[in-house]
Amino acid sequence: MQLAIFIAANALMVWRLHVMESKGFEGTVLGTLIMPYCSGFANLVFAYVMSKSASNGGAVIENSLVNNVTNLTLILGLSAIFGTAAILPKTRSKQILKKQAEFLFVNRINLLFTLIALFLFTGTLWALAQDGELNRYDGAILVGLFLFWQILHVFEVLKDSIRNDKVFHWSIVIDLALIAASAYCIYFAVDHLVEWVAKSKSPLFSFAKIGWFSGLLMVLPNAFLALYYAYIGRQDIVLSSQIGDGHICIPMCIGLFAVFSTIKIPDSFQTGAYIILGAGLVLFLSIAALGRIPRFVGGGLVVAYAFFLYNGLIQ
């Protein structure tokens, strides 16, 4: 029942987010500023629920690593393999071609900028974790980086609204209220799911691996986003939403937990960080050179995810 509530609440969030795009939010801004809070809200809730015990910091890091690696490798890899709808429709109109070219160029710049932030956040976390732990000062640095990044996007939205004389529709308030209700349902479901796993004696659902299982579960909203927007041909939102969701996990979730409780770095951290940075570099080069992710690159990303899953969970 809790799993059904979790999936339904996330589906409601995705639906209202799609509606909000027609009310004044550009696709890439929606993917980097709004969607990550919604698709990544479950990760924030997980960090809050796990903060009831200071010894759960390792599970929070595992949850964030699994979430980020899955977004950047499995989901984007499958989107590249099957996302043929992302190709823009052919047209003979020079005016339409010019607008499409400008649209693609702006989105490419935004995506590259978002990937640079990914390198900054993950690289900073990797550097701070080299002493084997994250203390409150490390956490404050990570949270500060995230807040600065979000402030940049807020000003970008305001500048874009003034430049294009945009007015946000009043019904956005209703959408935000529905998203808030979904957020509470997600908190309710995650809290009870964690409690169920903690009390379960099943060898399959071990509390020692709750960071891995929760990370895989919380990827579902991102998978829904990617599948839907890949189907309708909005590869810009597919990429920005998956990359932007990682900014919630690293540095926000880990940073907030570290502010209140010192985190001991788990063994899986180095492998996860290297895969995130490696996948980010592959995505950066593909988007910079081609403006898209080729199918063979998507296949390589899926293989990298299989290695990560086998090395950390199965083996």
N, C-alpha and C positions, 0 to 999 in steps of 0.2 A: 504494500500500500504506500509506504514512504517513497519507494522508487517510482511508483506511478505519479505521485504528487510532484516529485522532483522533475520528472520529464515533462509533465503537463505545464508546470510553472515556467520552465525554460522555453517551451514551445510558445506560450503566451507572450513572453518577452520578445522572442524573435519576430513574432507576428507584428507587435506594436512598433518594433524598431523599423521594420520594413515600411510601415505606414508613415513613420516620422520622416522618411527620406523625401516624401512628396510634400512635406510641410516646411521646407526651408533648409534642410541639412544636405550638404553635398555628400556623395558616396564615400570618398576617402576620409573626410572629416568624421562622418558617421562611423566608419570602421575603426578609426583611431581614437576618437574622443568619447563616443557614447557606447558602442557595442562592447568594448572591453570590460566596462563596469558591469554590464549585464551578464555577458557570458562568463566573466571571471568572478562574479559575485559569490558563486558557490565556493571558490577557492578562498576568498576573504572570510566567508562564514566558517570554512573548515579550519583556517588559522585561528579564528576566535574560539571555536569549540575546543580545539586542541590546547589552547592557552590555559585551560583549567589545570593543566599539569605542566610544570616547567620542563619536564623530561621529554616532552613530545616535539621538541624543536626539530629533531631529525626527520620526523614524519612530515612536518610542514615543508622542509626542503625537498624531500622526495616527492611530495605532492606537486610542488611547483615545477621541479625538473621534469617529471613525467608529463605534466600538462604542456609545458613548453616544447619538449622534444616531440610529442605526438602532434602538436599543432604544426610545427615546422617541417616535419618529415612525413608522417603518415597522411595527414589530412591534405597538406599542400601537394604532396606527391600524388595522391589519388585524384585530386582536383586537376592536376596537370595531365594525368593520363586519360581521364574521362571527360575533362572539361572542354570539349570541342565547341560548345556553345559560346565560349568566351570570344571567339573570332567575330569581329565586327561585320555587319552585313555589307554586301557590295553595293555600291551606288556610283552613278556617273556624275552626280552633282558636285561641281568643284567647291561650292560653298559648304556642303555637308562634309566633304572630304577634309576641308580645311578645319572645320569645327572638330571633327573626329581626331585629326592629328594634334590639335591643341589640347583636346581633352586627354588623349593618351600621354602627351608629353608632361602635362601637369601632374597626372597620376603617377607617372614614372618617377618624377622628382620627389613627390610626397612619399612614395614607397621606399625609395633609397634613403631618404631622411629618417624614416621610421626604422629601417634596418640599422642605420648608424646608431640610433638610440639603443637598439638591441645589443650591439657590440659594447656600447658604453655601460649599460646596466649589468650585463652578464660579466663583462671584464672587470668591472668594479667589485662585483660580488666575489669573483674568483680571487682577486687580489686580497680582499679583506678576509677571505676564508683560509689563507695560507698558514695562519697560526693555529688552525684546527678548531676555531670557534668564532662565533659572531656575538659581540657584546652590545650593550645599549648604544654606544657611540657608533659602532658599525651600522646598527639598525637605523640610527638617526640620519646617517649619510645616505643610505639607500632610500629612505622615505623622502628626504629632501630632494634627491635627484628626480624621483618620480613626480613630486609636486611641481618642480620647476618645469618638467616636460609638459605637464598638463596645463600649466599657466600659458606656455607658449601656444598651445592649441586653442585655448580660450581666446587669446588675442587674435589668432588667425581667423577664428570664426567671426569675431566682431569686425575685423577689417574687411572680410569678404562680404559681410552683410551690408556694411556702409558702401563699399565699392559697387556692389550690384543692386543696391537699394532693395534689399530683401526684408520681408516682414514675416516673422514666424506666426503660424496660424494658432489661434487661441486654444484650439482643441488639443494641442500638445500637452496641456495640463492634464487632460483626461488620460492620454497615453502614459504620462509619467506616473499618474495615480495607479494605473493598471500594472505598470512595471514595478512600482513599490509594493503592491499586493503580491505580485509574483516573487519579489525578493523575500518577503516574509515567509511565503510557502517554502522557498528554497532553504531558508534558515531552519524552519521546522523539520523538513525532511532530512537535511544533512545532520542535524543534531541527533535525531532518532536513529539514523543509519549508523553513525559512529557508535552510539550506545549499544546498538544491536551487535555490531562486530565485536565490541569489547567484551560482551557477555557470551558470544557464540563460542562453542567448543569445536566447531567444524575445522578440520585441518586445512580446508581450502581457503577459508576466510580467516586468516591469522591476523591478530591485532599488530603483530610485528611488521606486517606488510601493508598496513592500512594506508600509508603514504602512497604506495603504488596503486592499490585498488581504488582509492579515492581520486587519484589523479586521472586514472582511466575513465572513471565514471563521470568526472566533471569535464571531460573532453566532449561529451555528447552534445551540449549546446553549440560548441564550436563546429562540430560535424554537421549539425542541422543547418547552421549558417552557411558553411562552405558548400554543401550539396545544393541548397536552394539557390544561392547566388551564382554558382557555377552553371546551374541549369538554365537560368535566365540570362546568362552571358555577362555577368558583372564580375569579371575576374579581379578588378581593382578592389572591390569590397571583400572578395574571398581572401586576397593577400593581406590587405590592411587589417581585417578583423582578426585573422590568425596571428599575425605578427603583433598587433596591438594588444591582444589578449595576454601575450607573454609579459607585457609591461606591468600588468596587474600582479602576476605571480612573482616575477623578478623585475623590480625590487620590492614592490609594495607589500605583498603577503609576508615574505621573509623578513623584510625590514621592520614591519609592525610587531611581529612576534619577538624579534631580537631586542626591540626597545624595552620590552617588559621582562624578557627572560633570555638568558644566554643560551645560544644554540651550539651544540656539539655537531661538527660536520660529519655526516654519514659517509660510508665508504663509496657509495655510488655517486658522490658529488662530482669528482673529477671527470668521470666518463660522461656524465650528463652535460656538464659545462662545455666539454670539448665538442660534443655532438651538436649542441646548440650553436656554438660559435662557428663550427664547420658548416652546418646547414645554412646559417645566416650568410656566410661568405659565398656559398654556392648560389643562393637566391640573389644576393647582391650583384654578382657577376652576370647572372642570367638576365636579370631585369635591366641592368645597365647596358648590356650588349645587345639584347634581343627584345627587351620590353615585355617578356613573358617567360614562363618556365617550360622548356621543351619536354616532351614525353619521356625521353631517355633520362633526363635529369630527375623527373618525377619518379621513375623506376629506381634510380639510385637512392633517392631519399627514403623510399619505402624499405629498401634493403638495409639502410642505416638504422631505421626504426626497429626492424626485426632483430638486428644485432644488439641494440640497446635493450630491448625487451628480454631477449634470451640471456644476456649477460647479467642483468640486474634482477630479474624476477624468476625466470624458469630455472636457470642454473643455480 
